[in-house]
Amino acid sequence: MSATSSTPTRWNRRLVLQFLAPTLVALLGALLTAVPYVALTVERHQVETLAERLFAEARLAGEALPWSSGEELDAACVRLAADLGVRVTVIASDGRVLGESTRPSGELENHANRPEIRAALATGTGQKKRWSTTVRSRLLYTAWRQTRGGDVRIVRLALPLTAVAANVAHLRRLLLAGMLAGIAFGLAAALVLSRRMLRRVHRLVAFARRLAAGERAPYLVAERGDELGVLEAQLGVMARNVAATIAELRVEHERLESILRSMVEGVLVTDLGGSVVLMNERARELFELARDLESSGRQLIELVRDPQVADLTRELASGVPLASRDLTLAGGQTLHVNAAPLRDADGRPFGFVLVLHDVTELRRLEVVRRDFVANVSHELRTPLTAIKGYAETLLGPAGDDRPTARRFLSVIDRHAERLGRLIDDLLTLSDLELGRTPLRLAAVDLVPVIDDVLAIFAERMKLAELAVTTRVEAGTPQALADADRLQQVLINLIDNAVKYTPPGGRIS
């Protein structure tokens, strides 16, 4: 044992006091209850014994006292009081004092209202403990109703209770001394036992602290077979189980962290209040958060200051079973978020999990595909219209003119090739979606490309009375480009120019 566990400290004293306090309270409670109860019981018993004696002496006094009043009866009362050691009073049925042993009866007031007198007149005997204003002392009064013929008088004997009070006080002191001695002995015994138990409790506390601190606690052996020994044994078993559980949890935690680190999706977990509980590295990257930024315990809206995130958290808090939406961040990045509540075994929600997918490229390709679908009809319509127009012309009288027919057939051939290239573009849509659209780069002379495009729109421009001028600087080198795509760009530009230039206008 260390010095800390053997030397009394403030913690030790507090624990000892907590151990002794119930014993001390119980003993003090017994003292405060038993002493007054015993004293009261003894006092009541002594008073009852005195009352029985006084009643017996009152009967004897009634036989000895003359049926008179005044000085004769006073003198008889004085003699009898001296013999019995009590106060003797004789009272008439109307309350007049006929004889008194302490002072002349004529000086005393009417006693008809005295409780013991009223009781004796009513039942034959009366008893009362009270303060006497005549002798200025607390007395026990006993009254006996005596009759002779038609005459009735009350013989009352009174005895001071000072002796009873002294006996009770002495008994109370003895009881108090005995109880205090018992308390002292009990406290001493409890202190010795508590010291012994405290040493074992210190051992358990030190063991528990090492467990709580995550240290590898030593094997704990029960010192005795008592209740505390059972606790020591169970703590030892618990420590081994906790160590095994912690090892399993550590492995599971490392496995979970490894999975989260390797995921291409961002994973984010919040509590019901929107505070972040867990966020993997991919989620940090998607939200462009610093690696050293502490996220645990902070509000999600505080980390990602985006109104769309606030809308998502409100939607989750409203109790929806699943929330799914796209978030467009400030940098133009698009995230698809699937969010759902986390529930315990009883089905009560305790948080939310958000899975983030970077769909920026996917959404871009979707836009490209939509634009392509919107424009493909226009791209196909232009050559088809030209082919149809020239074919109809050839079916007419112009078909008999061989040079004209040959020129028209040449235009139809170029548009047919254009249709073939458009179909090739449709076949390369999958490559476009994968970001692997091939470019057939080659040296391209710009003048023939421009002339071919103008030839496609020659009839439309003639019908709209549009004038077109081209200018290519002499000595312009060939361009490194995809001839088909360059021609497609020029076709789109000329087509829009023909559409939106008023009749009689000029395109340059």
C-alpha positions as a printed NumPy array, in Angstrom:
array([[   0.   ,    0.   ,    0.   ],
       [   1.15 ,    3.521,   -0.755],
       [   1.493,    6.319,    1.723],
       [  -1.575,    7.932,    0.253],
       [  -3.745,    4.968,    1.145],
       [  -2.433,    4.626,    4.715],
       [  -2.241,    8.285,    5.712],
       [  -5.545,    9.933,    6.707],
       [  -6.504,   12.494,    4.115],
       [  -9.457,   14.743,    3.611],
       [ -10.976,   12.13 ,    1.309],
       [ -10.37 ,    9.457,    3.957],
       [ -11.993,   11.554,    6.667],
       [ -14.976,   12.244,    4.464],
       [ -15.413,    8.554,    3.693],
       [ -15.046,    7.626,    7.375],
       [ -17.622,   10.25 ,    8.307],
       [ -19.958,    8.909,    5.656],
       [ -19.495,    5.453,    7.11 ],
       [ -19.942,    6.581,   10.726],
       [ -22.684,    9.147,   10.169],
       [ -25.559,    6.608,    9.986],
       [ -24.337,    4.903,   13.15 ],
       [ -23.974,    8.224,   14.943],
       [ -27.397,    9.387,   13.831],
       [ -28.971,    6.108,   14.928],
       [ -27.326,    6.272,   18.357],
       [ -28.255,    9.921,   18.844],
       [ -31.793,    9.149,   17.765],
       [ -31.955,    6.327,   20.298],
       [ -30.533,    8.632,   22.967],
       [ -32.963,   11.443,   22.25 ],
       [ -35.877,    9.014,   22.18 ],
       [ -35.04 ,    6.55 ,   24.94 ],
       [ -33.96 ,    8.956,   27.705],
       [ -37.135,   11.093,   27.684],
       [ -39.308,    8.007,   27.287],
       [ -37.706,    6.163,   30.209],
       [ -37.742,    9.3  ,   32.38 ],
       [ -41.4  ,    9.933,   31.596],
       [ -42.295,    6.297,   32.28 ],
       [ -40.479,    6.299,   35.629],
       [ -42.048,    9.614,   36.602],
       [ -45.517,    8.325,   35.723],
       [ -44.931,    5.137,   37.723],
       [ -43.708,    7.044,   40.787],
       [ -46.632,    9.461,   40.6  ],
       [ -49.082,    6.566,   40.392],
       [ -47.416,    4.937,   43.409],
       [ -47.579,    8.202,   45.372],
       [ -51.202,    8.695,   44.38 ],
       [ -52.157,    5.247,   45.659],
       [ -50.41 ,    5.996,   48.954],
       [ -52.058,    9.398,   49.285],
       [ -55.507,    7.952,   48.586],
       [ -54.984,    5.382,   51.332],
       [ -53.728,    8.056,   53.737],
       [ -56.655,   10.343,   52.793],
       [ -59.125,    7.673,   53.948],
       [ -57.236,    7.264,   57.213],
       [ -57.029,   11.051,   57.648],
       [ -60.78 ,   11.373,   57.107],
       [ -61.422,    8.952,   59.925],
       [ -59.024,   10.811,   62.228],
       [ -60.12 ,   14.395,   61.523],
       [ -63.097,   15.839,   63.435],
       [ -66.243,   16.972,   61.603],
       [ -65.713,   20.603,   62.459],
       [ -64.119,   23.701,   61.008],
       [ -61.986,   26.651,   61.931],
       [ -59.127,   26.553,   64.402],
       [ -59.982,   23.136,   65.8  ],
       [ -59.864,   21.489,   62.402],
       [ -56.811,   23.538,   61.387],
       [ -54.928,   22.271,   64.415],
       [ -55.919,   18.684,   63.665],
       [ -54.747,   19.123,   60.062],
       [ -51.393,   20.487,   61.253],
       [ -50.832,   17.509,   63.552],
       [ -51.826,   14.998,   60.911],
       [ -49.692,   16.695,   58.283],
       [ -46.693,   16.505,   60.578],
       [ -47.264,   12.8  ,   61.119],
       [ -47.787,   11.967,   57.43 ],
       [ -45.384,   14.478,   55.927],
       [ -48.037,   15.845,   53.58 ],
       [ -50.253,   18.879,   53.232],
       [ -53.765,   18.29 ,   54.55 ],
       [ -56.81 ,   20.277,   53.452],
       [ -60.496,   19.717,   54.242],
       [ -63.   ,   21.333,   51.844],
       [ -66.761,   21.593,   52.094],
       [ -68.984,   20.468,   49.233],
       [ -69.489,   24.107,   48.257],
       [ -65.713,   24.69 ,   48.009],
       [ -65.152,   26.474,   51.332],
       [ -61.911,   25.506,   53.055],
       [ -62.826,   23.988,   56.43 ],
       [ -59.301,   23.101,   57.55 ],
       [ -55.727,   23.61 ,   56.302],
       [ -52.323,   22.479,   57.558],
       [ -50.187,   25.255,   56.053],
       [ -52.095,   28.429,   57.043],
       [ -55.387,   29.434,   58.653],
       [ -58.279,   28.119,   56.605],
       [ -60.107,   31.429,   56.791],
       [ -57.431,   33.055,   54.651],
       [ -57.878,   30.643,   51.782],
       [ -60.121,   31.239,   48.805],
       [ -62.924,   28.983,   47.689],
       [ -61.619,   25.722,   46.187],
       [ -64.727,   24.723,   44.264],
       [ -62.955,   25.273,   40.935],
       [ -60.009,   23.012,   41.73 ],
       [ -59.924,   20.066,   39.262],
       [ -59.304,   17.416,   41.876],
       [ -62.186,   18.764,   44.027],
       [ -64.627,   18.689,   41.119],
       [ -63.531,   15.151,   40.232],
       [ -63.886,   13.936,   43.834],
       [ -67.387,   15.443,   44.172],
       [ -68.369,   13.778,   40.892],
       [ -66.727,   10.347,   41.197],
       [ -65.524,   10.027,   44.772],
       [ -61.818,   10.538,   44.057],
       [ -59.75 ,   13.114,   42.216],
       [ -56.102,   13.489,   41.279],
       [ -54.106,   16.332,   39.724],
       [ -50.516,   17.493,   39.302],
       [ -50.297,   21.261,   39.24 ],
       [ -48.645,   24.368,   40.616],
       [ -49.97 ,   25.48 ,   43.985],
       [ -50.363,   29.24 ,   44.396],
       [ -50.757,   28.744,   48.138],
       [ -47.428,   27.021,   48.864],
       [ -45.788,   28.065,   45.574],
       [ -44.667,   24.597,   44.582],
       [ -45.62 ,   21.831,   42.149],
       [ -47.735,   19.335,   44.07 ],
       [ -49.556,   16.073,   43.534],
       [ -53.11 ,   16.497,   44.817],
       [ -55.357,   13.562,   45.754],
       [ -58.907,   14.201,   46.942],
       [ -61.315,   11.754,   48.621],
       [ -64.975,   12.383,   49.134],
       [ -66.123,   11.57 ,   52.697],
       [ -69.761,   11.403,   53.737],
       [ -71.464,   11.139,   57.11 ],
       [ -75.192,   11.017,   57.055],
       [ -76.172,   13.902,   54.833],
       [ -72.865,   15.743,   55.296],
       [ -70.211,   15.682,   52.562],
       [ -66.652,   16.911,   52.732],
       [ -63.468,   16.451,   50.724],
       [ -60.25 ,   15.348,   52.378],
       [ -57.354,   16.408,   50.193],
       [ -53.732,   15.424,   50.657],
       [ -50.915,   17.035,   48.678],
       [ -47.283,   16.08 ,   48.372],
       [ -44.515,   18.125,   46.673],
       [ -43.106,   16.443,   43.554],
       [ -39.572,   17.671,   44.186],
       [ -38.476,   14.216,   45.285],
       [ -39.977,   12.645,   42.193],
       [ -38.328,   15.279,   40.001],
       [ -34.992,   14.686,   41.712],
       [ -35.274,   10.927,   41.215],
       [ -36.202,   11.369,   37.557],
       [ -33.357,   13.855,   37.001],
       [ -30.888,   11.445,   38.583],
       [ -32.195,    8.617,   36.449],
       [ -31.987,   10.819,   33.356],
       [ -28.35 ,   11.6  ,   34.123],
       [ -27.558,    7.92 ,   34.561],
       [ -29.302,    7.047,   31.302],
       [ -27.563,    9.867,   29.471],
       [ -24.163,    8.818,   30.771],
       [ -24.796,    5.208,   29.8  ],
       [ -26.016,    6.141,   26.351],
       [ -23.044,    8.446,   25.761],
       [ -20.702,    5.675,   26.834],
       [ -22.485,    3.325,   24.421],
       [ -22.208,    5.882,   21.637],
       [ -18.51 ,    6.339,   22.302],
       [ -17.938,    2.589,   22.302],
       [ -20.029,    2.15 ,   19.147],
       [ -18.203,    4.95 ,   17.36 ],
       [ -14.846,    3.542,   18.368],
       [ -15.799,    0.098,   17.103],
       [ -17.234,    1.556,   13.89 ],
       [ -14.089,    3.647,   13.403],
       [ -11.865,    0.593,   13.689],
       [ -14.039,   -1.353,   11.26 ],
       [ -14.238,    1.577,    8.855],
       [ -10.453,    1.938,    8.849],
       [ -10.1  ,   -1.703,    7.928],
       [ -12.717,   -1.431,    5.219],
       [ -11.318,    1.882,    3.996],
       [  -8.022,    0.271,    3.088],
       [  -9.833,   -2.239,    0.897],
       [ -12.038,    0.48 ,   -0.585],
       [  -8.888,    2.449,   -1.47 ],
       [  -7.601,   -0.593,   -3.282],
       [ -10.835,   -0.902,   -5.246],
       [ -10.872,    2.826,   -6.058],
       [  -7.282,    2.74 ,   -7.322],
       [  -8.124,   -0.297,   -9.443],
       [ -11.249,    1.381,  -10.876],
       [  -9.32 ,    4.583,  -11.637],
       [  -6.727,    2.66 ,  -13.606],
       [  -9.514,    1.001,  -15.558],
       [ -11.208,    4.363,  -16.206],
       [  -7.901,    5.84 ,  -17.395],
       [  -7.578,    3.053,  -19.948],
       [  -4.553,    1.478,  -18.264],
       [  -4.043,   -2.238,  -18.208],
       [  -5.072,   -2.979,  -14.623],
       [  -3.369,   -5.822,  -12.716],
       [  -5.236,   -8.944,  -11.725],
       [  -7.428,   -8.225,   -8.686],
       [  -7.672,  -10.954,   -6.031],
       [ -10.353,  -10.957,   -3.321],
       [  -8.763,  -10.601,    0.142],
       [ -11.674,  -12.161,    2.034],
       [ -14.865,  -14.026,    1.36 ],
       [ -17.158,  -11.268,    2.64 ],
       [ -19.4  ,   -8.982,    0.57 ],
       [ -16.494,   -6.676,   -0.266],
       [ -14.491,   -9.704,   -1.339],
       [ -17.308,  -10.671,   -3.705],
       [ -17.152,   -7.138,   -5.115],
       [ -13.38 ,   -7.44 ,   -5.554],
       [ -13.779,  -10.72 ,   -7.417],
       [ -16.522,   -9.318,   -9.644],
       [ -14.429,   -6.228,  -10.392],
       [ -11.579,   -8.477,  -11.456],
       [ -13.883,  -10.393,  -13.8  ],
       [ -15.343,   -7.122,  -15.073],
       [ -11.856,   -5.738,  -15.734],
       [ -10.965,   -8.731,  -17.874],
       [ -14.259,   -8.502,  -19.754],
       [ -13.833,   -4.763,  -20.247],
       [ -10.304,   -5.261,  -21.559],
       [ -11.551,   -7.853,  -24.045],
       [ -14.465,   -5.636,  -25.082],
       [ -12.199,   -2.614,  -25.521],
       [  -9.861,   -4.659,  -27.698],
       [ -12.795,   -5.789,  -29.86 ],
       [ -14.144,   -2.248,  -30.075],
       [ -10.715,   -0.941,  -31.03 ],
       [ -10.506,   -3.472,  -33.855],
       [ -14.035,   -2.592,  -34.991],
       [ -13.243,    1.115,  -34.776],
       [ -10.084,    0.717,  -36.826],
       [ -11.978,   -1.384,  -39.369],
       [ -14.732,    1.237,  -39.583],
       [ -12.209,    4.049,  -39.982],
       [ -10.429,    2.094,  -42.706],
       [ -13.718,    1.563,  -44.546],
       [ -14.662,    5.223,  -44.223],
       [ -11.234,    6.344,  -45.433],
       [ -11.408,    4.094,  -48.487],
       [ -14.923,    5.124,  -49.517],
       [ -15.278,    7.326,  -52.575],
       [ -18.486,    8.679,  -51.067],
       [ -18.498,   11.215,  -48.302],
       [ -20.135,   10.001,  -45.081],
       [ -21.376,   12.387,  -42.435],
       [ -23.296,   11.618,  -39.214],
       [ -25.092,   14.212,  -37.078],
       [ -27.196,   14.068,  -33.942],
       [ -30.827,   15.177,  -33.824],
       [ -29.74 ,   18.753,  -33.159],
       [ -27.614,   18.936,  -36.305],
       [ -24.229,   18.668,  -34.551],
       [ -21.594,   16.675,  -36.429],
       [ -20.691,   13.357,  -34.799],
       [ -18.599,   11.772,  -37.56 ],
       [ -17.164,   12.941,  -40.89 ],
       [ -14.819,   10.957,  -43.117],
       [ -11.977,   12.432,  -45.143],
       [ -13.908,   12.261,  -48.406],
       [ -16.689,   14.404,  -46.922],
       [ -14.068,   16.945,  -45.852],
       [ -12.702,   17.016,  -49.395],
       [ -16.147,   17.442,  -50.949],
       [ -16.989,   20.325,  -48.612],
       [ -13.439,   21.715,  -49.011],
       [ -12.777,   21.703,  -45.263],
       [  -9.282,   21.875,  -43.816],
       [  -7.898,   18.562,  -42.532],
       [  -7.025,   20.056,  -39.154],
       [ -10.468,   21.638,  -38.69 ],
       [ -12.243,   20.133,  -35.685],
       [ -15.728,   19.14 ,  -36.844],
       [ -17.008,   16.959,  -34.022],
       [ -19.654,   18.701,  -31.94 ],
       [ -20.07 ,   21.645,  -34.322],
       [ -23.247,   22.428,  -36.22 ],
       [ -23.292,   21.202,  -39.819],
       [ -24.621,   24.558,  -41.037],
       [ -21.665,   26.19 ,  -39.256],
       [ -19.16 ,   24.061,  -41.176],
       [ -20.947,   24.263,  -44.527],
       [ -22.417,   27.735,  -44.825],
       [ -24.882,   26.94 ,  -47.57 ],
       [ -28.666,   27.571,  -47.438],
       [ -29.252,   24.271,  -49.231],
       [ -27.642,   22.438,  -46.304],
       [ -29.909,   24.323,  -43.89 ],
       [ -32.937,   23.265,  -45.962],
       [ -31.753,   19.664,  -45.861],
       [ -31.319,   19.662,  -42.066],
       [ -34.79 ,   21.16 ,  -41.626],
       [ -36.241,   18.494,  -43.897],
       [ -34.571,   15.766,  -41.842],
       [ -35.786,   17.303,  -38.586],
       [ -39.368,   17.286,  -39.908],
       [ -39.357,   13.488,  -39.708],
       [ -39.089,   12.427,  -43.366],
       [ -37.913,    8.795,  -43.739],
       [ -35.494,    9.659,  -46.557],
       [ -34.201,   12.895,  -48.057],
       [ -32.418,   13.053,  -51.403],
       [ -31.316,   16.135,  -53.298],
       [ -28.53 ,   17.787,  -55.26 ],
       [ -26.438,   20.491,  -53.601],
       [ -24.651,   22.966,  -55.835],
       [ -21.77 ,   24.443,  -53.85 ],
       [ -20.273,   27.867,  -54.28 ],
       [ -17.4  ,   26.537,  -56.381],
       [ -19.783,   25.021,  -58.927],
       [ -19.389,   21.502,  -57.556],
       [ -22.577,   19.408,  -57.505],
       [ -23.131,   16.88 ,  -54.71 ],
       [ -25.961,   14.374,  -54.57 ],
       [ -26.953,   13.783,  -50.933],
       [ -28.938,   10.829,  -49.594],
       [ -29.92 ,   11.324,  -45.942],
       [ -31.849,    9.097,  -43.558],
       [ -32.472,    8.97 ,  -39.794],
       [ -30.505,    6.625,  -37.53 ],
       [ -32.688,    4.612,  -35.144],
       [ -31.957,    2.555,  -32.051],
       [ -33.266,   -0.933,  -31.309],
       [ -36.607,    0.525,  -30.169],
       [ -37.041,    2.523,  -33.371],
       [ -36.364,    5.9  ,  -31.765],
       [ -34.253,    8.259,  -33.925],
       [ -30.971,    9.421,  -32.413],
       [ -29.281,   11.053,  -35.401],
       [ -28.963,   11.3  ,  -39.168],
       [ -26.54 ,    9.857,  -41.719],
       [ -25.715,   11.697,  -44.96 ],
       [ -23.991,   10.021,  -47.915],
       [ -22.409,   12.445,  -50.41 ],
       [ -21.696,   11.658,  -54.072],
       [ -19.733,   14.001,  -56.331],
       [ -21.965,   14.143,  -59.433],
       [ -20.428,   17.25 ,  -60.973],
       [ -19.177,   15.426,  -64.072],
       [ -22.333,   13.326,  -64.313],
       [ -24.548,   16.404,  -64.236],
       [ -22.321,   18.083,  -66.827],
       [ -22.695,   15.108,  -69.125],
       [ -26.444,   15.138,  -68.583],
       [ -26.522,   18.775,  -69.646],
       [ -24.433,   17.907,  -72.702],
       [ -26.786,   15.065,  -73.542],
       [ -29.865,   17.26 ,  -73.15 ],
       [ -28.313,   19.925,  -75.336],
       [ -27.4  ,   17.331,  -77.906],
       [ -30.907,   15.861,  -77.951],
       [ -32.336,   19.374,  -78.252],
       [ -30.023,   20.229,  -81.164],
       [ -29.775,   16.91 ,  -82.954],
       [ -33.124,   17.377,  -84.696],
       [ -31.899,   20.743,  -85.943],
       [ -28.603,   19.243,  -87.055],
       [ -30.369,   16.425,  -88.893],
       [ -33.074,   18.633,  -90.351],
       [ -30.633,   20.883,  -92.212],
       [ -29.057,   18.215,  -94.452],
       [ -32.348,   16.363,  -94.828],
       [ -34.08 ,   19.553,  -95.942],
       [ -31.325,   20.277,  -98.412],
       [ -31.352,   16.719,  -99.777],
       [ -35.135,   16.748, -100.064],
       [ -35.141,   20.163, -101.773],
       [ -32.48 ,   19.235, -104.327],
       [ -34.083,   15.854, -104.937],
       [ -37.45 ,   17.49 , -105.65 ],
       [ -35.707,   19.941, -107.991],
       [ -34.055,   17.091, -109.856],
       [ -37.407,   15.375, -110.231],
       [ -38.651,   18.511, -111.999],
       [ -37.557,   20.065, -115.283],
       [ -34.157,   20.94 , -113.814],
       [ -33.324,   17.259, -113.836],
       [ -33.064,   17.322, -117.587],
       [ -30.292,   19.913, -117.426],
       [ -27.237,   17.722, -116.966],
       [ -24.83 ,   20.374, -115.565],
       [ -27.486,   21.563, -113.098],
       [ -28.369,   17.993, -112.156],
       [ -24.737,   17.179, -111.613],
       [ -24.269,   20.217, -109.386],
       [ -27.403,   19.324, -107.369],
       [ -26.285,   15.725, -107.005],
       [ -22.955,   16.957, -105.693],
       [ -24.773,   18.99 , -103.017],
       [ -26.918,   15.976, -102.139],
       [ -23.773,   13.881, -101.8  ],
       [ -22.175,   16.379,  -99.413],
       [ -25.328,   16.442,  -97.245],
       [ -25.468,   12.655,  -97.233],
       [ -21.901,   12.606,  -95.977],
       [ -22.908,   15.139,  -93.336],
       [ -25.727,   12.858,  -92.212],
       [ -23.276,   10.006,  -91.951],
       [ -21.003,   12.084,  -89.777],
       [ -23.944,   13.044,  -87.53 ],
       [ -24.785,    9.387,  -87.117],
       [ -21.158,    8.762,  -86.221],
       [ -21.505,   11.485,  -83.58 ],
       [ -24.476,    9.666,  -82.106],
       [ -22.414,    6.52 ,  -81.872],
       [ -19.691,    8.411,  -80.024],
       [ -22.137,    9.72 ,  -77.387],
       [ -21.028,    7.025,  -74.962],
       [ -17.443,    8.189,  -75.384],
       [ -18.617,   11.735,  -74.716],
       [ -20.303,   10.674,  -71.472],
       [ -17.115,    8.955,  -70.37 ],
       [ -15.064,   12.049,  -71.178],
       [ -13.136,   10.256,  -73.903],
       [ -14.493,   11.996,  -77.014],
       [ -11.85 ,   11.492,  -79.736],
       [ -10.713,   14.388,  -81.916],
       [  -9.405,   13.541,  -85.385],
       [  -6.865,   16.319,  -85.648],
       [  -5.297,   17.058,  -89.016],
       [  -4.074,   19.983,  -91.118],
       [  -7.182,   21.658,  -92.538],
       [  -7.344,   24.318,  -95.248],
       [  -9.989,   26.811,  -94.14 ],
       [ -11.067,   28.055,  -97.585],
       [ -12.544,   24.736,  -98.839],
       [ -14.314,   24.17 ,  -95.53 ],
       [ -15.896,   27.616,  -95.692],
       [ -16.877,   27.134,  -99.358],
       [ -18.512,   23.773,  -98.583],
       [ -20.562,   25.303,  -95.759],
       [ -21.671,   28.238,  -97.942],
       [ -22.676,   25.83 , -100.703],
       [ -24.979,   24.041,  -98.238],
       [ -26.845,   27.265,  -97.497],
       [ -26.649,   28.776, -101.014],
       [ -30.272,   28.087, -101.953],
       [ -31.648,   29.323,  -98.584],
       [ -29.62 ,   32.517,  -98.804],
       [ -30.75 ,   33.019, -102.416],
       [ -34.409,   32.656, -101.456],
       [ -33.94 ,   35.084,  -98.538],
       [ -32.012,   37.479, -100.799],
       [ -29.081,   37.425,  -98.381],
       [ -25.643,   38.539,  -99.488],
       [ -22.604,   36.801,  -98.018],
       [ -18.977,   37.858,  -98.088],
       [ -15.97 ,   35.849,  -96.901],
       [ -12.455,   36.998,  -96.263],
       [  -9.484,   34.787,  -95.663],
       [  -6.129,   36.511,  -95.474],
       [  -3.688,   35.45 ,  -98.116],
       [  -1.049,   33.129,  -96.793],
       [  -3.199,   31.932,  -93.899],
       [  -1.649,   28.631,  -92.789],
       [  -3.611,   25.455,  -92.429],
       [  -5.3  ,   24.913,  -89.088],
       [  -4.742,   21.857,  -86.894],
       [  -8.357,   20.814,  -86.292],
       [ -11.012,   18.14 ,  -86.658],
       [ -12.438,   18.982,  -90.095],
       [ -15.879,   17.519,  -89.365],
       [ -16.277,   19.329,  -86.068],
       [ -14.954,   22.563,  -87.522],
       [ -17.477,   22.276,  -90.344],
       [ -20.235,   21.543,  -87.787],
       [ -19.359,   24.698,  -85.879],
       [ -19.453,   26.775,  -89.077],
       [ -22.762,   25.192,  -90.12 ],
       [ -24.312,   26.109,  -86.769],
       [ -23.058,   29.682,  -87.078],
       [ -24.255,   30.14 ,  -90.697],
       [ -27.576,   28.459,  -89.911],
       [ -28.237,   30.884,  -87.054],
       [ -27.121,   33.795,  -89.254],
       [ -29.529,   32.78 ,  -92.035],
       [ -32.342,   32.345,  -89.509],
       [ -32.011,   35.664,  -87.772],
       [ -30.809,   37.975,  -90.587],
       [ -33.738,   39.89 ,  -92.119],
       [ -34.393,   39.446,  -95.886],
       [ -32.045,   41.526,  -98.031],
       [ -29.408,   41.582,  -95.288],
       [ -25.723,   40.783,  -95.423],
       [ -23.717,   38.014,  -93.751],
       [ -19.987,   38.43 ,  -93.518]])
